[in-house]
Amino acid sequence: MPLTQSDAPVTLVSRFNRVLAVLFWIVCGAAAIGLVVTSGTRSYLDVVPLVVYIGVSAYFVLWRPSLTVDADGVHIENVTRRIDVPWNALVHIDTKYALTVHVPGRAFAVWCAPAPGATGALRASRDHRAQARGTVEADIVRPGDLPATESGRAAGIIRERWHALRDSGALDAGSAHETPTTTTWNIPALAVLSVGAILAILSIALF
């Protein structure tokens, strides 16, 4: 069967978090250059572990996390683990604090799809009311569900695909408890973040 547009994989990342990652990298680079110019090579080498740790942490914590929605289900790439949720295991989607995928007995927050803060929620709500003026939807949508937010956009894509599969009869009703989710720990991220933290602390103590 040919792949339709609705079946095509969709991968989402946090644009805000990626901007923060770039800012961290710029600051780290500027700090490294500044140390070489003002303090010499010795001081630079003393703080290399800290600068590198901050830069690498920005990659794992801010740049790398993603969410992929495809024909098999929802795939969450968080900071230290990957969670694969088949469509048959999915029971609920929530956006109170961040996009959260619920399966029987467990819930997985999606790192790259946080709910908006107060300012972001106000701006997104204003834009949504302007577009949905005169409809009931304009007043009842939770801030985290607004399409202009990262959590709302991701939730909308998942719900659209989920409901389409349900309505087409492609899902096995009542099979959520028997459908396993898969969690895979990201060993490189765990190693880099934990060992790097120790080296960074030592560099600060010895600097």
Sequence and secondary structure as in RCSB ss.txt:
>XXXX:A:sequence
MPLTQSDAPVTLVSRFNRVLAVLFWIVCGAAAIGLVVTSGTRSYLDVVPLVVYIGVSAYFVLWRPSLTVDADGVH
IENVTRRIDVPWNALVHIDTKYALTVHVPGRAFAVWCAPAPGATGALRASRDHRAQARGTVEADIVRPGDLPATE
SGRAAGIIRERWHALRDSGALDAGSAHETPTTTTWNIPALAVLSVGAILAILSIALF
>XXXX:A:secstr
    GGGS EEE  HHHHHHHHHHHHHHHHHHHHHHHHHHHHHHHHHHHHHHHHHHHHIIIIIS EEEEETTEEE
EE SSEEEEEEGGG  EEE SSEEEEEETTEEEEEEEEE   HHHHHHHHHHHHHHTTTSTHHHH  GGG TTSH
HHHHHHHHHHHHHHHHHTT S TT GGGS  EEEE HHHHHHHHHHHHHHHHHHHH 
